[in-house]
Structures are given as structure tokens and as C-alpha cells.
């Protein structure tokens, strides 16, 4: 039994830039990454690294990568409306008298703006310049600090956050701190990336250095209960690969830590098998005059980093917001579907579990499958 999976230096993604070699405020392109397992929560985590945390504190104060829940982002409406529906349904079911809502890590204040329009009193706790700027634009109170804040926060009926709990070093402590900021009958309501399929298949495409914790419904429930809350609902989002949770303070604090390493051992075993298949496809696609296309390139970066592959590769994505932009460490501009059709690659790797087959069908509707060797992530997963 091993409690650590060393992966070496992987791409440190935190922004997109319009050109290569943009100054990074001492944040390197590639940083050591390894997985560990917190047995009592049954939670897979990124090994806590003080250097990585220093880098993260630096970038969280920059005007980059505050998430896709902001006006004008291609993904804001789909993800945002689904989360708003979950918030509205949870309020109706569990706290119909809610009036004040505070959001931790509000980013572009997209959700708070919508909630304010519905008549709620809203506030944000977020150190990023974008949150401060948008707070002024939308007339929303923003406390410019990390959570828990040193400043006094008025008690709220709801504390919400979207894609935050995967970023914190001690999620149990983070949630415990919510108790002091909640009114009686208050709710905690949040979303995290759903890593269930990645954990089951050993897929490291879920890796981001910004993500310290990789949740499935089991580990999420354990964290919530360990923090002294009762999980009222943990469910998959109707849109995208997200887990939602709504919880209230528990009157029963007798949470029992879990035991066993079966989950982590299976993750490690499947990771080795899956990595070998994907790496072989990358090597084939970049050798002997071939060109490899990576669709949803962010998900391919961990595998490309391990192989140190940067040549004979093209990146494709349907997100217009990153078109013709670059990931740090990879001098490869992001192209779109039309670019792929105009100039096909010999090999195409589609790194999306949720939308991979849809993208594959769209590509094959335009390009003869005899002219392109195309594989989705799920094509590899089915073989392990």
C-alpha cells in the first residue's frame, strides 16, 4: 500500500495569455505534483506543498482565472443558471425565509448579481481585483479578504461558494468557520468539481495545481459531516461535471472517521493503465510526420507535461474566450473547431469525459474517419 503518487513537474495552469512568455510574478510554468490520500475522509488530495501555496496566494490576487461565472464568459449561462436553480430550490425546501446571502470567492459576482435582482441582500468575501471591481459596478458589498476573514461579516441565511472548497488547504476547518457566520437555520450551499469518474478510472486529466482536493460524493459527505454539518442533499448538477451540496448545522457531532485505502489503491492501479494508453497515443500522434490535436487541451496538459511533449501538437477548444491564446509553458495557440476542419490533424485526442462523444461525432460529421485517428478519453477508459 502506498499513500503517495509522484507525478513529477506538471503544468501550473492559472491563466490564458495572448502571447507566449508573458511575465508571471515568479510563478513557474511547471511545478512538482503528487497525490496523497486522507483516509478519514476517503479524500484524494494534492500533496500540501508550501511553495505551491505561495504561488497560489500570488495568483489569487491577480486579474486572471477567477472562474467562468462572470459576464460574457461562454460557460457562465449554462453553469450559472443551473447553480441558481439549485440555490432557489434549496431555499424553497430548507429555508424559505432566507434574506441575506454571502458568497465566498465570488469572482465576477455573477451569481450575487442575479440573487440581488431577485431581492436578496448579498455580499462577497474575495481578495481578487475583479471581485472588487465588479462589486462596485453592481453595487455589491465586497470584503477584500480570504476566508475566514479578519473583518467582521454580518450573519447570513446562506453562505454559498462555487468551485472554492477544492482550493482550500483544510476544508474541514474552512466549513467549520461558516457556523459563526450563519444565522439560526442557516444553510451552507456550494459546488465542487465532481471527480468521481476520474477517481474511478485513474484519470489525471482532473489535475490542476489550484485544486488541492479531489471530491466524489463520499468524500464530500465525510468532510461536511466532520465539520459538524448535516448534508441535506449532495447531488450531481444537471449541467457539467459538478457536485452540489446543501447542508445545515448538525445537532449530532458524533462523526466517525472512515478507514481503508481501497479507493486510493484502485485509483493508482487504473492511473498506471490509463496513462500508458494515452501516452502511447500522444507519442504516435507526434512521431513520424504526424500531428496531434488535443481537444479541451487543459485536460491534456498533465499527460503532455509527463512526456514533455510540445512539438507537432495543436490545441482546439470551443470556448471563444481562449481562442488564439496560450497556456503558460506551451507555445501552442488555441484554435477552434473551424480551424480543425479547415486543416485537420492526423491524430485527435478529445479530453472530455462529459462532452467527448458529442465532440467526436461533430468532428466525424465533417472529416472522414479514415483521414483522422480520433479517440475520446472514454475510449481509453473502456479498455482498462
Secondary structure by P-SEA (a helix, b strand, c coil): cccccccccccccccccccccccccccccbbbbbbbbccccccccccccaaaaaaaaaaaacccccccccccccaaaaaaaaaaaaaaaaaacccccccbbbbcccccaaaaaaaaaaccccccccccaaaaaaaaaacccccccccccccccccccbbbbcccccccccaaaaaaaccccccccbbbbbccccaaaaaaacccccccccccccccaaaaaaaaaaacccccbbbbbcccbbbbbbbccccccbbbbbbbaaaaaaaaaaaaaaaaaaaaaaaaaacccbbbbbcccccaaaaaaaacccccbbbbbccccccccccccccbbbbcaaaaaaccccbbbbcccccaaaaaaaaaacccccccccccaaaaaaac
